[in-house]
Amino acid sequence: MKNTRFFSIYLLFIGVFALSTSAIFVKLSSAPAPIIAAYRMVFSTFILLPILFFSKKTL
């Protein structure tokens, strides 16, 4: 039970960190907005796929 709580808090921390730093990187970038949006979707998909595949619950 304690391991699951730690993992949840860890994922929450990573999510808050990613959201808080994304605006800085978007502002510094010279790429067009659709390209930035596509990259953000691709990276978030690759980050979330292992969680989906290795979760013990069924969908």
C-alpha positions in Angstrom: 0.0 0.0 0.0 2.8 2.4 0.8 4.6 1.7 -2.5 1.4 2.6 -4.4 1.1 5.8 -2.5 4.7 6.8 -3.2 4.3 6.0 -6.9 1.1 8.1 -7.1 2.9 11.1 -5.4 5.9 10.6 -7.7 3.7 10.7 -10.8 1.9 13.8 -9.5 5.2 15.6 -8.9 6.4 14.7 -12.4 3.1 16.0 -13.9 3.2 19.3 -12.0 6.9 19.8 -13.0 6.2 19.1 -16.6 3.2 21.5 -16.7 5.1 24.3 -14.9 8.1 24.2 -17.2 6.3 23.7 -20.5 5.3 27.3 -20.9 9.0 28.3 -20.6 10.1 26.0 -23.4 7.2 27.0 -25.6 8.1 30.7 -25.2 11.8 30.0 -26.0 11.0 27.9 -29.0 10.9 29.4 -32.5 8.8 26.5 -34.0 5.2 27.0 -35.1 2.4 26.2 -32.7 1.1 23.1 -34.5 4.6 21.5 -34.4 5.0 22.2 -30.7 1.6 20.7 -30.1 2.4 17.6 -32.1 5.7 17.0 -30.2 4.0 17.5 -26.9 1.4 14.9 -27.8 4.0 12.4 -29.1 6.2 12.7 -26.0 3.3 12.4 -23.6 2.1 9.3 -25.4 5.5 7.6 -25.1 5.6 8.5 -21.4 2.2 7.2 -20.7 2.3 4.0 -22.7 4.5 2.0 -20.3 2.1 2.9 -17.5 -0.8 1.6 -19.6 1.0 -1.6 -20.6 2.4 -2.5 -17.1 -0.6 -1.6 -15.0 -2.1 -4.6 -13.2 -5.7 -3.5 -13.7 -7.6 -4.5 -16.8 -9.2 -1.9 -19.0 
